[in-house]
Amino acid sequence: MPHSPGKFCVDRNLVRWALIDGIINRKTAADEPTGGQNLPVKQVAVIEKVTVEKRLRQRFGWPAALVGLGLLAVSWWAGLFLRLLGGLAGLALLYWGAKRIFSHTVVLDGYQIVAPGLKHEDWVVVGSGNEVTGFIEGLKFEMAQEAATPKS
């Protein structure tokens, strides 16, 4: 399915990319509203397709497992009905928390913008959705226009 060239996108790392008047602007959440890094399109050598590994760690793993263990310990001294009810709830919390303690790795597609003098790991547009693909096609279109214009 073809995508129309785009001028803006937000990638999977929540980095905002903009292409305005031949300038690529890369802005993270830590940047000021008028900040970010700029790169002229004429300095871009090539755009490469890359794969990015992202480690995802889910919250509340350790706290849920510890609460489950505590609930199991407390319910052990309760009466039969509360022991059964607390034991089931404690086991459920312990299982749910134990599943979330360890992180897992997700492999994502991305596009690396290569230009001389750049930190290459900063200039990777992570994602393969319509918005990211449209932005990369818009960037390639701008690069082709830049290469086709005669230098004066």
Secondary structure as UniProt FT lines:
FT   STRAND          8..10
FT   TURN            12..13
FT   STRAND          16..20
FT   TURN            21..22
FT   STRAND          23..27
FT   TURN            29..30
FT   TURN            33..34
FT   STRAND          37..40
FT   HELIX           41..43
FT   STRAND          46..56
FT   TURN            59..60
FT   HELIX           61..76
FT   HELIX           80..101
FT   STRAND          104..114
FT   TURN            116..117
FT   TURN            120..122
FT   STRAND          124..126
FT   HELIX           130..148
//
